[in-house]
Amino acid sequence: MATTGVQEPRLPPLTSTSDPPPLFDGTTRLYIAYACPYAQRGLQDKIKLVPIDLQNRPAWYKEKVYPENKVPSLEHNGKVVGESLDLIKYVDANFEGPSLFPSDPAKKEFGEQLLSYVDTFTRDVYSSLKGDAIKQTGPAFDYLENALGKFDDGPFFLGQFSADFTLITSVMYLIKESIKLNSNENI
């Protein structure tokens, strides 16, 4: 699945003045924000990445592609799928490669719970930047710490290769961004 050695140049994000790509022409497109690292993993050889400027979104994206106006969203076979958990399930069912979810039902259910938790975690961490970060993020990180110990039969939350990268990458990104914000405030 992964490309080897050669990276394509980053396309400039589409803005409110950008024309839309030819929509629903049979091309599979993943609309992303470069600031959202977990939307950019794998399948680059099968899916065209379309970056969107989140601060200056094109009106056509909400009107013609994804009415919820969020990224990521996936345009494939004449329809659009959004929301991270739904996207992972859709990619898992419609593209070749190792499964993103474990075959064990208990681990699969737990994996879905973890992925659903990403939005709560992100909201809690971002809102903590305006107040007492330690106090406000404590429960969010406690949840992750407890989740880390649930299954111990492999290197990931769920033992085997799975969609764990979404939660982990989200955590790493939020920590990096909060360090940047705090650094800029202290200058």
C-alpha positions as CSV (number, residue, x, y, z in Angstrom):
1,M,0.0,0.0,0.0
2,A,2.7,2.5,0.9
3,T,4.6,4.3,-1.8
4,T,8.4,3.8,-1.7
5,G,11.0,6.4,-1.9
6,V,9.3,9.1,-4.0
7,Q,7.0,11.6,-2.5
8,E,4.7,13.7,-4.6
9,P,4.9,17.4,-4.1
10,R,2.2,18.9,-1.8
11,L,-0.6,20.5,-3.7
12,P,-1.7,23.9,-2.4
13,P,-4.9,23.7,-0.4
14,L,-8.1,24.7,-2.2
15,T,-9.6,28.0,-0.9
16,S,-12.8,29.9,-1.3
17,T,-11.6,31.2,-4.7
18,S,-10.6,27.7,-6.1
19,D,-12.6,26.0,-8.7
20,P,-13.8,22.5,-7.7
21,P,-12.2,19.4,-9.2
22,P,-14.4,17.6,-11.7
23,L,-16.8,16.1,-9.1
24,F,-18.1,12.6,-9.3
25,D,-16.1,11.7,-12.4
26,G,-15.0,8.3,-11.2
27,T,-11.9,9.6,-9.5
28,T,-11.6,8.6,-5.8
29,R,-10.7,11.7,-3.8
30,L,-9.9,12.1,-0.1
31,Y,-10.6,15.7,0.9
32,I,-8.2,16.6,3.7
33,A,-6.5,19.3,5.7
34,Y,-2.8,19.2,5.9
35,A,-3.2,20.0,9.6
36,C,-5.0,16.7,10.0
37,P,-2.2,14.1,9.8
38,Y,-4.2,11.0,10.4
39,A,-6.2,11.6,7.2
40,Q,-3.1,11.3,5.1
41,R,-2.1,7.7,5.7
42,G,-1.8,5.1,3.0
43,L,-3.7,4.4,-0.3
44,Q,-2.0,7.4,-2.0
45,D,-1.7,5.2,-5.1
46,K,-5.5,4.7,-5.2
47,I,-6.9,7.9,-3.8
48,K,-6.2,11.4,-5.0
49,L,-5.6,13.7,-2.0
50,V,-7.4,17.1,-2.3
51,P,-6.3,19.5,0.4
52,I,-8.8,22.1,1.7
53,D,-7.8,25.3,3.4
54,L,-9.8,25.1,6.7
55,Q,-9.6,28.9,7.3
56,N,-10.8,29.7,3.8
57,R,-13.0,26.8,2.6
58,P,-14.4,26.7,-0.9
59,A,-18.2,27.2,-0.8
60,W,-18.6,24.4,-3.4
61,Y,-17.2,21.9,-0.9
62,K,-20.2,22.3,1.4
63,E,-22.7,22.7,-1.4
64,K,-21.6,19.9,-3.7
65,V,-19.3,17.5,-1.8
66,Y,-19.9,17.3,1.9
67,P,-22.8,19.3,3.5
68,E,-21.2,18.9,7.0
69,N,-18.3,20.9,5.6
70,K,-15.7,18.9,7.6
71,V,-12.6,17.0,6.5
72,P,-11.7,14.3,6.0
73,S,-14.3,13.1,3.5
74,L,-14.0,10.5,0.8
75,E,-15.5,10.7,-2.7
76,H,-15.8,7.2,-4.2
77,N,-18.1,5.5,-6.6
78,G,-20.5,8.4,-6.8
79,K,-21.0,9.0,-3.1
80,V,-19.2,10.8,-0.2
81,V,-18.4,9.3,3.1
82,G,-17.3,11.4,6.1
83,E,-16.5,11.1,9.8
84,S,-13.3,9.2,10.7
85,L,-14.9,6.0,12.0
86,D,-17.2,5.7,9.0
87,L,-14.3,6.4,6.6
88,I,-12.1,3.7,8.2
89,K,-14.9,1.2,7.9
90,Y,-15.6,2.2,4.3
91,V,-11.9,2.0,3.3
92,D,-11.6,-1.4,5.1
93,A,-14.6,-2.8,3.2
94,N,-13.8,-1.3,-0.3
95,F,-10.0,-1.3,-0.7
96,E,-7.4,-4.0,-0.8
97,G,-4.8,-4.4,2.0
98,P,-4.6,-5.5,5.6
99,S,-7.8,-5.0,7.6
100,L,-7.8,-1.8,9.7
101,F,-9.8,-3.7,12.3
102,P,-9.0,-6.9,14.1
103,S,-11.0,-10.0,13.4
104,D,-11.6,-10.6,17.2
105,P,-15.1,-9.2,17.9
106,A,-14.2,-7.8,21.3
107,K,-11.1,-6.0,19.9
108,K,-13.1,-4.7,16.9
109,E,-15.7,-3.2,19.2
110,F,-13.1,-1.7,21.5
111,G,-11.3,-0.3,18.4
112,E,-14.5,1.4,17.3
113,Q,-14.9,2.9,20.8
114,L,-11.4,4.2,20.7
115,L,-11.9,5.8,17.3
116,S,-15.1,7.3,18.4
117,Y,-13.2,8.8,21.3
118,V,-10.9,10.8,19.1
119,D,-13.4,13.7,18.8
120,T,-13.9,13.8,22.5
121,F,-10.2,13.7,23.2
122,T,-9.5,16.4,20.6
123,R,-12.2,18.7,22.0
124,D,-11.0,18.2,25.6
125,V,-7.3,18.9,24.7
126,Y,-8.0,22.0,22.6
127,S,-10.4,23.5,25.2
128,S,-7.8,22.9,27.9
129,L,-5.4,25.3,26.1
130,K,-7.7,28.1,27.3
131,G,-7.6,27.0,31.0
132,D,-5.9,24.6,33.4
133,A,-4.5,22.1,30.9
134,I,-3.5,19.5,33.5
135,K,-6.8,19.5,35.3
136,Q,-8.9,19.5,32.1
137,T,-7.0,16.9,30.1
138,G,-6.4,14.5,33.0
139,P,-9.5,12.4,32.4
140,A,-8.8,12.3,28.6
141,F,-5.2,11.0,29.1
142,D,-6.4,8.6,31.9
143,Y,-8.8,7.1,29.4
144,L,-5.9,6.5,27.0
145,E,-3.7,5.1,29.7
146,N,-6.3,2.6,30.7
147,A,-6.9,1.7,27.0
148,L,-3.2,1.0,26.5
149,G,-3.4,-1.9,29.0
150,K,-6.6,-3.5,27.8
151,F,-5.0,-6.0,25.3
152,D,-1.4,-7.0,25.6
153,D,-0.9,-9.5,22.7
154,G,0.9,-7.1,20.3
155,P,2.4,-3.7,19.9
156,F,-0.8,-1.8,19.3
157,F,-3.9,-1.1,21.4
158,L,-5.7,-4.0,19.8
159,G,-2.7,-6.4,19.5
160,Q,-2.3,-6.5,15.8
161,F,-2.0,-3.9,13.0
162,S,-5.2,-1.9,13.1
163,A,-6.7,1.6,13.0
164,D,-4.9,2.5,16.2
165,F,-2.7,5.0,14.3
166,T,-5.7,7.4,14.1
167,L,-5.9,7.9,17.9
168,I,-2.1,7.8,18.4
169,T,-1.4,10.3,15.6
170,S,-4.2,12.6,16.9
171,V,-2.6,12.6,20.3
172,M,0.9,13.3,18.9
173,Y,-0.4,16.1,16.7
174,L,-2.3,17.8,19.5
175,I,0.7,17.7,21.8
176,K,2.9,19.2,19.0
177,E,0.3,22.0,18.4
178,S,-0.1,22.8,22.0
179,I,3.7,23.1,22.4
180,K,3.7,25.5,19.4
181,L,0.9,27.6,20.8
182,N,2.5,27.8,24.2
183,S,5.9,28.7,22.7
184,N,4.3,31.5,20.6
185,E,2.5,32.9,23.7
186,N,5.8,33.0,25.7
187,I,7.7,35.0,23.0
